[in-house]
């Protein structure tokens, strides 16, 4: 059973890594092709020098690559590469650049007959 984007967005708000870090999914498109995620700045996600902890920045981007692909790709093995800009809401300045490569392919039981 696949969750609707709306239900998944709501559920992710209660997911412990997001809840504890102050991460909120603002929107997730019904076709799973666009997501807007917010990281509130607080005591629990601040590093030693008073800026956002890098792990929190990565956590806010990490699950969306696989979720979006699971709902939009199928068939042969692919190695898509993504680059996401994390920007400050106030002045739109670049905070972080996240790069990620995924390995995606159907599980053996879901592959077409005769596919390796």
Secondary structure, 3 states (H helix, E strand, C coil): CCCCHHHHHHHHCCCHHHHHHCEEEEEECCCCCCEEEEECCCHHHECCCCCECHHHHHHHHHHHHHHHHHCCCCCCCECCEEEEEEECCCCCCEEEEEEEECCECCCHHHCCCCCC
